[in-house]
């Protein structure tokens, strides 16, 4: 099985969000820090489709899982 590494920009596109560097940085700064007790997919700023995508990527260890994990880490930093 081939391992696919998706950059943040592709993840943001997949989530239907602006995917340029400035928009990604603004999103992370706006929504950080995400409380430790809040699962990434349960964060209040996702719509239902975005939350489902993130949850499925994580639970199924899909090829998006590594990039979703990187987003999770980025949102935990203050």
PAZAPA-4460 file (N, C-alpha, C; in steps of 0.05 Angstrom, whole numbers, plus 32768, in hexadecimal, padded with zeros to 4 digits):
% residues 78
    n_x    n_y    n_z   ca_x   ca_y   ca_z    c_x    c_y    c_z   seq   type   mol
   8011   7FE8   8000   8000   8000   8000   8012   8019   8000     1      X     A
   800C   802B   7FEE   801B   8043   7FEC   8013   8058   8001     2      X     A
   8027   8064   800E   8021   8078   8022   8020   8093   8014     3      X     A
   800A   80A2   8019   8006   80BC   800D   8008   80D1   8023     4      X     A
   8019   80E5   801E   801C   80FB   8031   800F   8114   8025     5      X     A
   7FF9   811C   8030   7FEB   8134   8026   7FF4   814D   8035     6      X     A
   7FFA   8162   8026   8001   817B   8034   7FE8   8188   8040     7      X     A
   7FED   819B   8052   7FD7   81AA   805F   7FC4   81B6   804A     8      X     A
   7FD0   81C0   8035   7FBF   81CE   8020   7FAA   81BA   8015     9      X     A
   7FB1   81A2   8010   7F9E   818E   8006   7F89   8187   801B    10      X     A
   7F92   8185   8034   7F7E   8180   804A   7F6A   8197   804C    11      X     A
   7F73   81AF   804B   7F61   81C6   804C   7F4F   81C6   8034    12      X     A
   7F58   81C0   801C   7F47   81BD   8005   7F32   81A8   8009    13      X     A
   7F3A   8191   8014   7F28   817B   8019   7F12   8184   802D    14      X     A
   7F19   8195   8040   7F06   819F   8054   7EF6   81B7   8049    15      X     A
   7EFB   81BF   8031   7EEC   81D6   8025   7EF4   81F1   8030    16      X     A
   7F0D   81F3   8039   7F18   820B   8045   7F2C   8218   8032    17      X     A
   7F31   8232   8034   7F46   823E   8025   7F61   8230   802A    18      X     A
   7F70   822A   8016   7F87   8219   8019   7FA2   8227   8014    19      X     A
   7FA2   8241   8011   7FBB   824F   800D   7FC9   8251   8029    20      X     A
   7FE3   8256   8029   7FF3   8256   8041   7FE9   826A   8056    21      X     A
   7FE2   8282   804D   7FD9   8297   805F   7FBE   828F   806C    22      X     A
   7FAC   8283   805D   7F92   827B   8068   7F95   8264   807B    23      X     A
   7FA7   8251   8075   7FAC   823B   8088   7FB8   8246   80A2    24      X     A
   7FCB   8258   80A0   7FD7   8263   80B8   7FC2   8272   80C8    25      X     A
   7FB1   8282   80BB   7F9C   8291   80C9   7F89   827E   80D7    26      X     A
   7F81   8269   80C9   7F6F   8255   80D5   7F7B   8249   80EE    27      X     A
   7F94   8241   80ED   7FA0   8235   8104   7FA3   8249   811B    28      X     A
   7FAB   8261   8115   7FAD   8276   8129   7F92   827C   8136    29      X     A
   7F7E   827D   8126   7F63   8284   812F   7F57   826F   8142    30      X     A
   7F5D   8255   813C   7F50   823F   814A   7F63   8232   815F    31      X     A
   7F7A   823D   8164   7F8D   8232   8177   7F8C   8242   8191    32      X     A
   7F92   8236   81A7   7F97   8219   81AA   7F7C   820A   81AE    33      X     A
   7F7B   81F3   81A3   7F64   81E1   81A6   7F68   81D3   81C1    34      X     A
   7F54   81D4   81D3   7F57   81C6   81ED   7F5E   81A9   81EA    35      X     A
   7F6F   819F   81FB   7F78   8183   81FB   7F61   8170   81FC    36      X     A
   7F4C   8177   820B   7F36   8164   820F   7F23   8164   81F7    37      X     A
   7F27   8175   81E4   7F16   8176   81CC   7F23   8167   81B5    38      X     A
   7F16   8152   81AC   7F20   8144   8194   7F1F   8156   817C    39      X     A
   7F32   8154   816A   7F33   8165   8153   7F19   8166   8144    40      X     A
   7F0D   814F   813F   7EF3   814E   8130   7EDC   815A   813F    41      X     A
   7EDF   815D   815A   7EC9   8168   816A   7ECC   8186   816E    42      X     A
   7EE0   8192   8163   7EE4   81AF   8166   7ECB   81BE   815A    43      X     A
   7EC3   81D3   8167   7EAA   81E1   815F   7EAB   81EF   8145    44      X     A
   7EC3   81F3   8139   7EC5   8202   8120   7EC1   81F1   8107    45      X     A
   7EBE   81D7   8109   7EBA   81C6   80F2   7E9C   81C3   80ED    46      X     A
   7E95   81C1   80D3   7E79   81B9   80CD   7E77   819B   80CE    47      X     A
   7E60   8190   80CB   7E5C   8173   80CE   7E6C   8163   80BA    48      X     A
   7E6E   816C   80A2   7E7D   815D   808D   7E9B   815E   8093    49      X     A
   7EA5   8175   809B   7EC2   8177   80A2   7EC8   8165   80BA    50      X     A
   7EB7   8166   80CE   7EBC   8155   80E6   7EBC   8138   80DF    51      X     A
   7EA9   812F   80CE   7EA7   8113   80C6   7EC0   810B   80B7    52      X     A
   7ECA   811C   80A5   7EE2   8116   8096   7EFA   8112   80A8    53      X     A
   7EFD   8125   80BB   7F14   8123   80CE   7F12   810A   80DF    54      X     A
   7EFA   8105   80E9   7EF6   80ED   80FA   7EFC   80D3   80EB    55      X     A
   7EF2   80D2   80D2   7EF6   80BA   80C2   7F14   80B6   80BB    56      X     A
   7F21   80CC   80B4   7F3D   80CA   80AC   7F4D   80C0   80C4    57      X     A
   7F47   80C9   80DC   7F55   80C0   80F4   7F4F   80A3   80FB    58      X     A
   7F35   809D   80FC   7F2D   8082   8105   7F35   806C   80F1    59      X     A
   7F34   8072   80D8   7F3A   805E   80C3   7F58   805E   80BC    60      X     A
   7F67   806F   80C9   7F84   8072   80C3   7F88   8075   80A5    61      X     A
   7F77   8085   8099   7F77   808A   807C   7F91   8099   8074    62      X     A
   7F96   809C   805A   7FAE   80AA   8051   7FAE   80C7   805A    63      X     A
   7F97   80D1   8063   7F96   80EC   806E   7F9E   80EE   808B    64      X     A
   7FA0   80D7   8099   7FA4   80D7   80B6   7FBC   80E7   80BF    65      X     A
   7FD2   80E4   80B1   7FEB   80F2   80B9   7FE7   8110   80B7    66      X     A
   7FDB   811A   80A2   7FD6   8137   809F   7FC2   8141   80B3    67      X     A
   7FAD   8131   80B9   7F9A   8138   80CD   7FA8   813A   80E8    68      X     A
   7FB9   8127   80EE   7FC9   8128   8107   7FDA   8141   8109    69      X     A
   7FE6   8149   80F3   7FF6   8162   80F2   7FE5   817A   80F8    70      X     A
   7FCD   817B   80ED   7FBA   8191   80F2   7FB2   8191   8110    71      X     A
   7FAD   8179   811B   7FA6   8177   8137   7FBD   8183   8148    72      X     A
   7FD5   817C   8142   7FEC   8186   8151   7FEE   81A4   814E    73      X     A
   7FEB   81AE   8136   7FEE   81CB   8131   7FD8   81DB   8140    74      X     A
   7FC0   81CF   8143   7FAB   81DD   8150   7FAD   81DC   816F    75      X     A
   7FBE   81CB   8179   7FC2   81C9   8196   7FD7   81DD   81A0    76      X     A
   7FE6   81E8   818F   7FFB   81FB   8197   7FEE   8216   819B    77      X     A
   7FF9   8225   81AE   7FEE   8240   81B2   7FFE   8255   81A4    78      X     A
***
